[in-house]
């Protein structure tokens, strides 16, 4: 029999890991060895406590290893190791600054291990680690502790929410922030809360309350952390969620089953199979689980008015505030966001903007965006009017750059979308003139303003600018000026569209069955409703995979002599008819009454299913698009985009800047732009030739100019001859037209700018 | 034309082969760089030069630091050997180059050293230190001795016992031996003995297979020695304080309390009040009086020790004899204890 090989440590009997392994297998038999080692730990601890800052690792077995050993087997000897966690905590709390780093890490790790073995509870652990995290000067320890704290909070919330623990920690964080508002320690509270918010572990108002305190702190970094959370925390959370759901790749069960049939059957493979089945089941369950209600942080705030006022007074109005411009802009964004979202009233906020509204102001577009964001329909127009006048005077003039003018017009439009009454007629008429501008950004911005007021208050526009729909609406009284603070009587927007659609759908179905078009068939209705309850089933059945192409509407309307028009056609028919002939000699009050009747009938007699609501949204959108059909495609697309933008979303500086970017391109960007489309310069070829080759390879056709250049000479002779044959009058007309165009400054003219 | 001819010649020169001649140095290469330099003095880093040899005191401290903090075990061992020879060869009346109170704290941690030769040398060195200075460091020494006694390695445990024996003999001349009366000295050390001997487990009922493995494995050879040291220790703790009683009788009845009025002869005389330290638990408490020690011993250890002695005596041989000695010591020590707490 061969000699047993023994390791160097085993020879001297100092192999703790070996002993640990043995103990874990049979704790009772090794009781004596354990007690000896535990005694050793105690004596080493005594030595350590006698002078904690010296390194006592000159023996074979260091204190660190002993701690590790005891922590690993503590669950086998619960009675004997009762004081062990307490002792570790004490060492860490008292000596964390002077401990040797490895020993320190080991103690933290052991405490977490004890927590995992359920020897101590989370609250105890976190209450030990958190004060150290805040107070320690060592960066490595801080990162370690931060990791461990987060990890522990995540594990203890993984199965179900541990409300008790969360509450304790939240209270600790809150106290940390409120106890000393000037210190930077609060940053840890912000960091932890933000991380947990991102992972959807904390989604309650208490976490929001912590962040609220952070944004009202006195330290710049803490303020920045708090404010950034409100501005971006929810987006971060959504991104994280998408990321997580995107990560899971689907398991092909069929393939696995097939493999299991063919391949060699081993225990391991059976286990993998089992796990895969488990995962698929879990995924399915997760998919079917109801979506958790996650309110955004801004909605969970208690007393948003007080918060917004405090923020504004403390950080913006206060002349002693030490924030720099960037931080101030962040705070301003938050305040304006709150004001816009909760429709708060802070009158002094608007006068605060005045001094920042000049083109020279750095990042002025952010200020403009904030101003627009802070506007809502309950802001008194008197407060906004001077601001709009200032923007118009400073930004929108012939003398200013086109980008500046575009930004100013965009800002004015965004403000007026939210409060149309802030505009007066002379100013609006002046601004609308810019739609003739040669700069595209300015032109678009002015057109946007025009189309806005065609809907909101066409009275302010000149008669010829109002457009057909608006002027007819004014004449018939359908469009009336809104008063300040006026609200629509309650109702569901587009409900009548849904009703019409339902009616037509029913008719169609009855027609299919050969029944008379009118008449009631309640049982049929109810069964149909049941079918349509689920969103998914409905969407797959009713549209049948066909996409509603709007540009065909005109054609379809013309052939209305069809006996059984499809649902789509009927719907479009009605909406277009409603749009184009609103000038019925009907008294508006009567129409309104009828409308109200309709609303009450559908919304109060039936329960709207999710499928119904989805259809309603679809109808609403298509109606709005159909209304804007007069405009070109781009406008329609923009309209769609504006509708898609949710009221909760923030307005950004990019949206104010519009097409034109205010900042110039850098040199690299310019070079890249110049290089673009020119291909590589390996062979000597003209730019034109390279472009041509590229277009050919993409399968694109030639331009008219190119075609004419390549045209056979003999074929052009006829036209050339005709030019000589022109009469004097014709020649004069051509020449005069040329002079005229030259005076105007090209085909589109120099009007505006 | 002349210049062009010159250029041609110059060019030609590049391709001509240099003629080598015997006894002449080889021509330098074109790109040769002269790297020689002149300097008035050259300073080489990390070299200490002095005209006189280091003094013995300096060398002593150097070797002391080498012994306590060197990474290599041979270096530690040699340094210890050097220190030992220095101390042993010095004249009797001459004091140590560095006082023992400085030497001790530096060297005590070597009790846990992994190398056997280092520990042996350390014990030799310790034995040479004057016994008067040791009692002040009894508490620190005990910390390391206890750590050694519970160590995973058997050799270290054995050497720790030797160290304890040394400590007991060198401090036994004191009244109120600091080894047993310092904080933690009595209960904690006895605890260590119990785990070492495997007697601690007898508190809770276990199966007979797990009982007293100490005599089976290779620590069995150490068993008699352990019993002897334990007997020594218990004698130090429980023995009637003869010097003290003589002391009392020397003075008259009126001067009975005289001792308390005089200047204390021991360092830190009020340590038992624990004015500045952390709170102590039962194990870490100071047991200054013999009666205190008896009471604690009776309450915590008496049963286990008696059972252990019974078992040791059954083993007969050296272990049995050591057990008998221990029993006698115990009997003497606890003779006047009335058993009432």
Interface residues (C-beta under 8 A of the other chain):
Chain A: X12 X13 X14 X15 X16 X19 X28 X29 X31 X32 X35 X36 X37 X39 X40 X42 X43 X44 X46 X47 X50 X56 X58 X59 X60 X61
Chain B: X109 X110 X112 X113 X114 X140 X143 X144 X146 X147 X149 X150 X151 X152 X153 X154 X155 X156 X184 X188 X191 X192 X195 X196 X198 X200 X201 X206 X210 X213
